[in-house]
Amino acid sequence: MKLGNYSITTKTLWLIAIVSLAVFFVSGRWHRTKVIDADVISYYSYLPAAIIEGDLKMTYSVGNDFYADKVWGVIWKENSGPVQKYTMGLSWLYFPFFLLGHLSALIFGFPAHGYSGPYNFWLQMSAIFYLMLGFYWLRKVLLQYFSEAISATVMLLLAFGTNLFYYTQGQATMPHVYLFALVSGLLSVSYTH
């Protein structure tokens, strides 16, 4: 079923994107609260360590008050860096947006240590990117088996009737939306011709 020049599922993708971006900009969460918080501290810490500090052992953080709430881990022996209990998988997904944050910090004169405003902005934006990528892939799978109307309805229900939207906006850097994108991509590769 087509509405104008675009299918209803394409318009649904646009609707999800517009609502997500509107809530993103209206809420301004990236400058009001910590985006790099809770478990994300450990998921993210690999990026400043590797790209900015050049020290994946994270010894730069030991005894440095600035990093006290930014680098977590267990110190196994004296003079060693913290050992992270989380893997760096999410860091790979954050990476392009970390680079945008780093570039923005350098261009606009923000501290380029990995934790200033531009990094928070782009990390929060990464969740919307992966949300939309996940819906793009999911749309391809749904259209293999269902009509445009049913596919659009499923997409809307997933976007706004589950906690996926909350994890795109309120807890954007937690793994939920990234896993949604990866699983949707896997389904797309596996079930579309």
Secondary structure, DSSP 4 states (H G I P E B T S, - for coil): -EETTEEHHHHHHHHHHHHHHHHHHHH-HHHHS-SS-TTHHHHHHHHIIIIII--TT-GGGTT-GGGTTT---B--STT-PPBPSS-SHHHHHHHHHHHHHHHHHHHHT---SS-SHHHHHHHHHHHHHHHHHHHHHHHHHHHHHS-HHHHHHHHHHHHHHSTHHHHHHTTTTSSHHHHHHHHHHHHHHHH--
